[in-house]
Amino acid sequence: MIIPVYHIDAFADKEFQGNPAAVCILQSWLPDRVMQLIAQEHNLAETAFCVPNGRIWQLRWFTPEQEIDLCGHATLATAYVLFEQYGILGNAITFHTQSGELVVLRQGKFYSMSLPVRRGMSCEIPKDVADALGMQPVQALRARDLVLVFQTQREIEQMVPDFSRLAQSEEFGIVVTAPGTETDFVSRYFAPGCSLPEDPVTGSAHCTLVPYWAQRLGKTKLTARQLSKRGGSLWCRLEQESVFVSGKAILFSRGDIHLHKEEFSSV
């Protein structure tokens, strides 16, 4: 069995920026354990698997450790592959996922996807997390991820977490955020629940970040920058219970995965 695979840099203006994702286009689902092994082999933050189902595409995401319920950058990367490599007609693709139907629009060189709002609820600041980050936030919110709000972009830039201590946290993901100097807000994302020290650009984190900053800044259109080493830019919009996140994508490489069916029962 030969499976086409694409390495895409999402939320990137050029190669070696943004968040890399592997995208596998399938005719039908592989066994879950095989998809997990493929994700481990790629060893990227996410590997996306996509299967056609009429006019709606089914989409799943795997980290090297586990399947997850939502991944923004790998969704954008998959849409880029279908539009640019498979010649899908029109300017919209609908994906059926564990988080419901997600729509990605092609708008020139930008790809805009709708994600569900995940509003954060105010909570106490976990002392162990603050100690591991080495800085004290001014506010904490909890949705799927723990969001910690700081006063300045400089704090986010200068933060040097103790990743060995963060790895002991029970949090799935930890987002740190602050007002931006050149954008509306900035952020970084740490994922101890996925054995990922720091994610380069995290679309799903903006399901919580955008509603928070929209309310705080009194605006529904926002610009964002994730301050990882690779860095990434996002253009965001809040519309009722949807967050629209836009960015660019770049093809880094493409190739084939060679699988032997008789090996499926042994993995």
C-alpha positions as CSV (number, residue, x, y, z in Angstrom):
1,M,0.0,0.0,0.0
2,I,1.4,3.4,-1.0
3,I,0.0,6.5,0.8
4,P,0.9,10.0,-0.4
5,V,2.2,12.2,2.4
6,Y,2.9,16.0,2.5
7,H,5.0,18.0,4.9
8,I,3.3,21.4,5.3
9,D,4.5,24.5,7.2
10,A,1.2,26.1,8.4
11,F,0.8,29.7,9.5
12,A,4.1,30.4,7.7
13,D,5.1,33.0,5.2
14,K,8.1,30.9,4.1
15,E,9.9,27.6,4.8
16,F,11.1,26.9,8.3
17,Q,8.5,29.1,9.9
18,G,5.1,28.3,11.4
19,N,4.0,24.8,12.5
20,P,4.9,21.7,10.5
21,A,2.3,19.0,10.0
22,A,2.3,15.8,8.0
23,V,-0.8,15.2,5.9
24,C,-1.8,11.7,4.7
25,I,-4.6,11.4,2.1
26,L,-6.3,8.0,2.5
27,Q,-9.0,6.2,0.5
28,S,-10.3,4.5,3.7
29,W,-9.3,4.5,7.3
30,L,-6.2,2.5,8.4
31,P,-6.3,0.8,11.8
32,D,-5.9,3.3,14.6
33,R,-2.7,1.6,15.8
34,V,-1.2,2.0,12.3
35,M,-2.0,5.7,12.1
36,Q,-0.5,6.2,15.6
37,L,2.7,4.5,14.4
38,I,2.8,6.7,11.3
39,A,2.5,9.7,13.5
40,Q,5.3,8.4,15.7
41,E,7.5,7.9,12.6
42,H,6.9,11.4,11.4
43,N,7.6,12.7,14.9
44,L,5.9,16.1,14.2
45,A,3.5,17.8,16.5
46,E,0.6,16.4,14.4
47,T,0.0,14.1,11.6
48,A,-3.4,14.6,9.9
49,F,-5.3,11.7,8.2
50,C,-8.0,12.6,5.7
51,V,-10.6,10.4,4.0
52,P,-13.1,11.5,1.3
53,N,-16.8,11.1,2.2
54,G,-18.8,12.6,-0.6
55,R,-18.6,16.4,-0.4
56,I,-17.4,16.3,3.2
57,W,-13.9,15.1,4.1
58,Q,-13.3,13.1,7.3
59,L,-10.3,14.3,9.3
60,R,-8.4,13.0,12.3
61,W,-5.2,14.2,14.0
62,F,-2.5,12.2,15.9
63,T,0.4,13.5,17.9
64,P,3.3,11.0,18.3
65,E,1.7,10.0,21.6
66,Q,-2.1,10.0,21.0
67,E,-5.1,11.0,18.9
68,I,-6.5,14.5,19.8
69,D,-9.9,16.1,19.3
70,L,-8.8,19.3,17.6
71,C,-5.8,20.7,15.7
72,G,-5.9,24.0,13.9
73,H,-2.6,24.0,12.1
74,A,-3.0,20.5,10.7
75,T,-6.5,21.4,9.5
76,L,-5.2,24.4,7.6
77,A,-2.3,22.2,6.3
78,T,-4.8,19.5,5.0
79,A,-7.0,22.1,3.3
80,Y,-3.8,23.5,1.6
81,V,-3.0,20.0,0.3
82,L,-6.5,19.4,-1.0
83,F,-6.7,22.8,-2.7
84,E,-3.2,23.1,-4.1
85,Q,-2.1,19.4,-4.6
86,Y,-5.4,17.7,-5.4
87,G,-7.1,20.6,-7.2
88,I,-10.3,20.6,-5.2
89,L,-12.7,23.0,-6.9
90,G,-14.3,25.9,-5.1
91,N,-13.2,28.0,-2.2
92,A,-14.5,26.0,0.7
93,I,-13.8,22.6,2.2
94,T,-15.8,21.0,5.0
95,F,-14.2,18.5,7.4
96,H,-16.1,16.2,9.7
97,T,-14.1,15.8,12.9
98,Q,-14.4,14.9,16.6
99,S,-15.0,18.6,17.2
100,G,-17.8,18.8,14.7
101,E,-17.8,20.2,11.2
102,L,-14.9,22.5,10.4
103,V,-14.9,24.7,7.3
104,V,-11.8,26.1,5.6
105,L,-12.1,28.9,3.1
106,R,-9.5,29.8,0.5
107,Q,-9.1,33.5,0.3
108,G,-6.2,34.3,-2.1
109,K,-3.0,33.1,-0.4
110,F,-4.8,32.8,2.9
111,Y,-6.7,29.9,4.4
112,S,-9.4,30.8,6.9
113,M,-10.9,28.1,9.1
114,S,-13.8,28.1,11.5
115,L,-13.1,26.6,15.0
116,P,-15.5,26.2,17.9
117,V,-15.4,28.8,20.7
118,R,-14.0,27.4,23.9
119,R,-14.5,30.1,26.5
120,G,-12.2,30.0,29.5
121,M,-13.6,30.1,33.0
122,S,-11.7,32.0,35.6
123,C,-9.8,29.8,38.0
124,E,-7.0,30.0,40.5
125,I,-3.5,30.2,39.3
126,P,-1.8,26.8,39.8
127,K,1.3,27.4,41.9
128,D,3.2,24.5,40.4
129,V,2.7,25.7,36.9
130,A,3.6,29.3,37.7
131,D,6.8,28.1,39.5
132,A,7.7,26.0,36.4
133,L,7.3,29.0,34.2
134,G,9.4,31.1,36.5
135,M,7.0,34.1,36.2
136,Q,3.7,35.0,37.9
137,P,0.6,35.6,35.7
138,V,-2.1,38.1,36.7
139,Q,-5.0,35.9,35.6
140,A,-5.8,32.3,34.9
141,L,-8.6,30.8,32.7
142,R,-9.5,27.1,32.1
143,A,-11.0,25.5,29.0
144,R,-9.4,22.5,27.4
145,D,-6.2,24.3,28.0
146,L,-5.0,26.4,31.0
147,V,-4.6,30.0,29.8
148,L,-2.3,32.2,31.9
149,V,-2.4,36.0,31.2
150,F,0.6,38.2,31.7
151,Q,1.0,42.0,31.6
152,T,3.6,42.4,28.8
153,Q,4.9,40.8,25.6
154,R,8.4,41.0,27.0
155,E,7.5,38.5,29.8
156,I,6.3,36.1,27.1
157,E,9.4,36.5,25.1
158,Q,11.8,36.2,28.0
159,M,10.0,33.2,29.6
160,V,12.3,30.2,30.1
161,P,10.2,27.4,31.5
162,D,11.5,24.4,33.4
163,F,10.2,21.8,31.0
164,S,11.0,18.9,33.3
165,R,8.7,20.4,35.9
166,L,6.0,21.3,33.3
167,A,6.1,17.7,32.2
168,Q,4.9,16.7,35.7
169,S,1.8,18.9,35.3
170,E,-1.6,17.2,34.7
171,E,-2.6,20.0,32.3
172,F,-3.2,19.0,28.7
173,G,-1.9,22.3,27.3
174,I,-0.7,25.5,28.9
175,V,-1.1,28.8,27.1
176,V,0.7,32.0,28.1
177,T,-0.5,35.3,26.6
178,A,-0.2,39.0,26.9
179,P,-1.0,42.2,24.9
180,G,1.2,42.5,21.8
181,T,3.4,45.5,20.9
182,E,2.7,45.1,17.1
183,T,-0.3,42.7,17.2
184,D,-3.4,42.7,19.4
185,F,-2.0,39.8,21.5
186,V,0.8,37.3,21.6
187,S,1.1,33.8,23.0
188,R,3.1,30.7,23.5
189,Y,1.9,27.1,24.0
190,F,3.3,24.3,26.1
191,A,1.8,20.8,25.9
192,P,2.8,18.5,28.7
193,G,-0.3,16.3,28.0
194,C,1.1,15.5,24.6
195,S,4.8,15.2,25.6
196,L,5.4,18.4,23.6
197,P,7.6,21.0,25.3
198,E,6.5,23.9,23.1
199,D,4.3,23.9,20.0
200,P,5.4,26.4,17.3
201,V,1.9,27.7,16.4
202,T,-1.4,26.4,17.9
203,G,-4.6,27.2,16.1
204,S,-6.8,25.4,18.6
205,A,-5.5,27.5,21.5
206,H,-7.1,30.5,19.8
207,C,-10.5,29.0,20.4
208,T,-10.0,30.3,23.9
209,L,-7.6,33.2,23.3
210,V,-9.8,35.0,20.7
211,P,-13.0,35.2,22.9
212,Y,-10.9,36.4,25.8
213,W,-9.1,39.2,23.9
214,A,-12.1,40.2,21.9
215,Q,-14.0,40.9,25.2
216,R,-11.0,42.6,26.8
217,L,-10.1,44.8,23.8
218,G,-13.7,45.4,22.6
219,K,-13.2,44.2,19.1
220,T,-14.0,41.1,17.1
221,K,-11.1,41.2,14.5
222,L,-7.7,40.6,16.0
223,T,-4.1,40.0,14.9
224,A,-2.0,37.5,16.8
225,R,1.6,36.3,16.9
226,Q,2.8,33.1,18.5
227,L,6.3,33.7,19.9
228,S,7.8,30.3,19.5
229,K,11.3,29.9,18.0
230,R,9.8,29.3,14.6
231,G,7.1,31.9,15.1
232,G,3.7,32.3,13.4
233,S,1.2,34.9,12.5
234,L,-2.6,34.5,12.7
235,W,-5.5,36.8,11.7
236,C,-8.5,36.1,13.9
237,R,-12.2,36.9,14.0
238,L,-14.9,36.1,16.5
239,E,-18.4,35.5,15.2
240,Q,-21.0,34.3,17.7
241,E,-19.8,30.8,18.7
242,S,-17.1,30.4,16.0
243,V,-13.5,31.6,15.9
244,F,-12.1,32.2,12.4
245,V,-8.4,31.8,12.2
246,S,-6.5,32.7,9.0
247,G,-3.0,32.1,7.9
248,K,-0.7,31.0,5.0
249,A,0.8,27.6,4.3
250,I,3.9,26.4,2.5
251,L,4.7,23.0,0.9
252,F,8.0,21.8,2.3
253,S,8.1,18.2,0.9
254,R,6.0,15.4,-0.4
255,G,6.5,11.7,-0.8
256,D,5.0,8.3,-0.3
257,I,4.6,6.0,2.7
258,H,5.0,2.3,1.8
259,L,3.0,-0.1,4.0
260,H,2.7,-3.9,3.8
261,K,-0.8,-5.0,4.6
262,E,0.5,-8.2,6.2
263,E,2.3,-6.1,8.7
264,F,-0.9,-4.6,10.1
265,S,-1.7,-7.5,12.3
266,S,1.8,-7.4,13.8
267,V,1.9,-3.7,14.8
